[in-house]
Amino acid sequence: MLHGLIAGAAMTLLAAGSLDEPYAPEQPVEPSLNASAVAVCIADAPWISYDVTLVDPDGLSTTRDVSLVFRKGVERYDLPLGALGGDDRLAGSVLCPGSAVDAQGTGAGWPGWRRVDGEWRDVGEDDLGWTRVGAHVTVEMNPAAAVAVAYPPSTPGCVPGPRLEPPSPRPDSVPTAGAAGAGLGPRALAATGIELAAPLLLGAGMLTGGLAFVTARRRPRL
């Protein structure tokens, strides 16, 4: 009987000890983003269409505000997109950095372009021009996700920049001569007239001499 009591006490101690053993707790899942973005040209304005979904099963994300962040070298530009909806998703469109539209929605300002004295001038990477080429773009809200966004190219129907007029010819310039002297200036026409008159006069003289020679050969002998 004594042996039975001792064995029972030992089993009880073993069971109690097993309850105190450490165990690995379940690790929380880090939040992530499913994001996409593409730049398109609409009515001569560069737009970015985006779609962002937060995957956060354990509620670890600390914010619901989403931004599109452009980086290039030491340059950085944050473009706010808005807050996630109740379904943890945000989708829409936003103008590219440094762009603007008029009341009709037509492009009226573009990154890297500046209006000076009534004319548009390409200022390179100034005025957010650096965002057009070579910028690294991410969607950020904690966490972040990289997206491939390139400034939209020009198409036959849409130009994501100012439509520049061809330069006007200088008043004192002389156009290139065309067929039959078309487009020639007065001096060019005068010079051409002199150059053309010389061979014409020479030809006329040769023709007259030829006729005289033929007439002389045909004159009957007396």
Backbone torsions as a table, in degrees:
resi	resn	phi	psi	omega
1	MET	NA	-40.6	178.6
2	LEU	-61.0	-40.3	179.0
3	HIS	-63.4	-34.9	178.9
4	GLY	-66.7	-39.9	178.8
5	LEU	-65.0	-41.2	-179.9
6	ILE	-64.2	-42.2	179.9
7	ALA	-65.1	-39.4	179.2
8	GLY	-65.7	-40.9	178.7
9	ALA	-63.9	-37.5	-179.9
10	ALA	-66.1	-40.5	178.9
11	MET	-65.4	-37.9	179.3
12	THR	-64.2	-42.7	178.6
13	LEU	-64.5	-40.2	178.8
14	LEU	-64.0	-41.5	179.4
15	ALA	-64.7	-42.3	179.5
16	ALA	-65.5	-37.7	179.8
17	GLY	-66.3	-35.5	-179.3
18	SER	-67.0	-27.8	178.8
19	LEU	-71.2	-27.2	-178.6
20	ASP	-87.4	-3.5	-179.1
21	GLU	-67.4	138.9	179.1
22	PRO	-68.9	152.8	178.7
23	TYR	-138.0	155.2	-178.3
24	ALA	-80.8	117.9	179.1
25	PRO	-71.6	157.4	179.1
26	GLU	-69.8	127.5	-177.6
27	GLN	-79.9	134.8	178.6
28	PRO	-69.0	151.7	179.9
29	VAL	-86.9	123.6	179.2
30	GLU	-66.3	140.8	179.3
31	PRO	-68.4	154.7	178.4
32	SER	-146.0	167.8	-179.8
33	LEU	-121.6	138.7	165.4
34	ASN	-104.4	109.4	-173.1
35	ALA	-135.5	146.8	174.4
36	SER	-144.7	152.3	178.9
37	ALA	-155.4	143.4	178.9
38	VAL	-145.1	140.6	179.9
39	ALA	-97.6	136.3	179.7
40	VAL	-136.4	155.5	177.2
41	CYS	-101.5	124.6	179.2
42	ILE	-133.2	119.2	178.1
43	ALA	53.2	47.1	178.6
44	ASP	62.7	24.0	177.6
45	ALA	-126.6	136.9	178.6
46	PRO	-86.2	119.7	-179.6
47	TRP	-116.2	153.6	173.9
48	ILE	-119.0	119.1	174.6
49	SER	-94.9	131.9	-174.7
50	TYR	-133.0	157.3	176.9
51	ASP	-147.7	117.7	-174.5
52	VAL	-128.2	131.1	176.1
53	THR	-130.0	129.8	178.5
54	LEU	-90.3	131.2	173.8
55	VAL	-111.3	105.5	-172.8
56	ASP	-146.6	74.5	-175.0
57	PRO	-65.1	-25.1	-178.1
58	ASP	-105.0	9.3	174.7
59	GLY	62.7	42.0	-177.9
60	LEU	-91.3	-16.9	-178.9
61	SER	-64.6	140.2	-174.5
62	THR	-98.6	-3.2	179.6
63	THR	-150.3	162.6	176.5
64	ARG	-122.3	6.6	177.8
65	ASP	-87.1	132.5	-174.3
66	VAL	-113.1	139.2	177.1
67	SER	-134.1	152.2	172.3
68	LEU	-103.3	119.7	-172.7
69	VAL	-112.1	125.9	177.9
70	PHE	-104.6	134.1	178.2
71	ARG	-135.5	140.5	173.6
72	LYS	-157.5	111.4	-175.2
73	GLY	60.9	-125.0	179.3
74	VAL	-89.0	-3.8	-177.5
75	GLU	-83.2	144.4	175.9
76	ARG	-148.7	139.1	177.2
77	TYR	-141.0	124.7	178.8
78	ASP	-100.5	124.2	179.7
79	LEU	-112.1	102.0	-178.3
80	PRO	-63.4	137.9	178.2
81	LEU	-107.6	-28.4	-178.7
82	GLY	130.0	-168.5	-177.5
83	ALA	-107.9	149.5	176.4
84	LEU	-61.9	147.6	176.1
85	GLY	-82.2	-176.1	-179.7
86	GLY	-63.1	-22.4	178.5
87	ASP	-93.1	15.7	179.7
88	ASP	61.4	33.2	-178.2
89	ARG	-135.2	147.6	176.4
90	LEU	-142.4	126.5	-179.7
91	ALA	-141.4	148.7	179.5
92	GLY	167.4	-159.6	-180.0
93	SER	-137.7	149.3	179.6
94	VAL	-146.8	148.8	177.3
95	LEU	-68.1	147.3	174.9
96	CYS	-61.7	153.0	179.5
97	PRO	-54.1	136.3	178.1
98	GLY	80.3	6.9	-179.0
99	SER	-102.3	159.3	179.0
100	ALA	-151.6	157.1	176.6
101	VAL	-128.6	159.1	177.6
102	ASP	-88.8	-171.0	-176.6
103	ALA	-63.3	-24.3	179.6
104	GLN	-90.8	0.2	-180.0
105	GLY	84.8	11.4	178.9
106	THR	-89.7	144.0	-179.0
107	GLY	-55.3	132.0	-179.2
108	ALA	-133.1	-0.7	177.9
109	GLY	-161.9	146.4	-174.0
110	TRP	-144.4	148.9	178.7
111	PRO	-65.5	137.1	179.1
112	GLY	83.0	4.9	178.1
113	TRP	-122.8	138.4	-179.6
114	ARG	-134.7	137.4	179.2
115	ARG	-90.2	117.7	-177.8
116	VAL	-127.2	122.7	179.3
117	ASP	53.4	41.0	176.6
118	GLY	79.6	4.7	-179.7
119	GLU	-125.5	145.1	177.1
120	TRP	-81.5	134.2	178.2
121	ARG	-128.5	135.6	176.5
122	ASP	-77.6	118.1	-177.0
123	VAL	-106.3	21.5	175.7
124	GLY	65.9	-123.9	-176.3
125	GLU	-89.1	-1.5	174.6
126	ASP	-71.9	165.9	179.2
127	ASP	51.6	46.1	178.9
128	LEU	64.4	17.8	176.0
129	GLY	-62.3	-24.0	179.9
130	TRP	-65.3	-19.2	180.0
131	THR	-75.7	-11.3	-175.9
132	ARG	-76.0	-36.3	-174.5
133	VAL	-134.6	129.6	171.4
134	GLY	80.9	8.4	180.0
135	ALA	-82.9	143.7	174.5
136	HIS	-92.2	127.0	-173.1
137	VAL	-119.5	133.4	176.8
138	THR	-133.3	150.5	169.4
139	VAL	-95.3	124.1	-173.9
140	GLU	-129.7	142.0	172.6
141	MET	-163.4	3.0	-170.6
142	ASN	70.4	85.4	13.7
143	PRO	-85.8	-167.8	179.3
144	ALA	-129.7	159.4	178.0
145	ALA	-144.8	133.1	178.5
146	ALA	-77.9	141.9	177.5
147	VAL	-132.7	148.9	-180.0
148	ALA	-93.2	104.0	-179.9
149	VAL	-123.5	122.2	177.3
150	ALA	-120.6	143.1	179.3
151	TYR	-57.7	132.9	-174.4
152	PRO	-65.2	140.7	178.5
153	PRO	-79.3	165.3	175.6
154	SER	-75.7	147.8	175.3
155	THR	-128.4	168.0	178.1
156	PRO	-55.5	-27.3	-177.4
157	GLY	-106.9	-3.3	-175.8
158	CYS	-149.3	128.5	179.6
159	VAL	-122.6	110.8	-179.6
160	PRO	-79.0	54.6	-179.1
161	GLY	-176.2	175.8	-179.1
162	PRO	-66.2	141.4	175.2
163	ARG	-86.1	103.3	-174.3
164	LEU	-84.2	136.7	176.5
165	GLU	-79.7	143.6	177.2
166	PRO	-62.9	146.9	-178.1
167	PRO	-63.7	140.3	179.0
168	SER	-75.7	143.0	178.8
169	PRO	-67.1	147.1	178.1
170	ARG	-68.9	142.5	-178.0
171	PRO	-59.9	-31.3	-176.3
172	ASP	-93.3	6.2	-179.3
173	SER	-79.7	150.4	179.3
174	VAL	-107.2	115.3	-179.1
175	PRO	-62.3	159.2	178.0
176	THR	-71.5	140.9	-178.6
177	ALA	-66.5	138.0	178.2
178	GLY	-111.7	-162.8	-179.1
179	ALA	-64.8	137.4	177.5
180	ALA	57.2	29.5	176.6
181	GLY	78.0	16.3	-178.9
182	ALA	-66.2	137.9	176.7
183	GLY	81.3	6.8	179.2
184	LEU	-81.2	146.0	174.6
185	GLY	-79.9	171.3	-178.7
186	PRO	-57.3	-42.4	-179.3
187	ARG	-65.8	-42.1	-179.8
188	ALA	-64.1	-40.0	178.5
189	LEU	-64.9	-40.9	-179.8
190	ALA	-63.7	-45.3	179.9
191	ALA	-64.0	-41.5	179.4
192	THR	-64.3	-37.7	179.0
193	GLY	-62.5	-40.1	179.0
194	ILE	-66.7	-44.6	-178.6
195	GLU	-64.6	-36.6	180.0
196	LEU	-75.9	-32.0	-176.3
197	ALA	-68.0	-35.4	-177.4
198	ALA	-60.4	-53.1	178.9
199	PRO	-66.3	-30.9	178.9
200	LEU	-66.1	-43.3	179.2
201	LEU	-65.6	-39.7	178.6
202	LEU	-63.8	-42.1	178.4
203	GLY	-64.2	-41.1	179.4
204	ALA	-63.5	-39.9	179.6
205	GLY	-65.2	-41.1	179.4
206	MET	-65.7	-38.4	179.0
207	LEU	-64.7	-42.8	178.7
208	THR	-63.7	-42.7	178.1
209	GLY	-62.6	-38.6	178.7
210	GLY	-63.7	-42.1	179.6
211	LEU	-65.3	-40.7	179.8
212	ALA	-63.9	-38.9	-179.7
213	PHE	-65.4	-43.5	178.9
214	VAL	-63.3	-42.2	-179.8
215	THR	-63.1	-40.9	-179.7
216	ALA	-65.6	-36.6	-178.9
217	ARG	-71.0	-30.1	-176.6
218	ARG	-88.9	-7.3	-179.4
219	ARG	-67.9	123.3	-179.0
220	PRO	-65.7	149.9	178.1
221	ARG	-78.0	143.4	177.5
222	LEU	-81.9	NA	NA
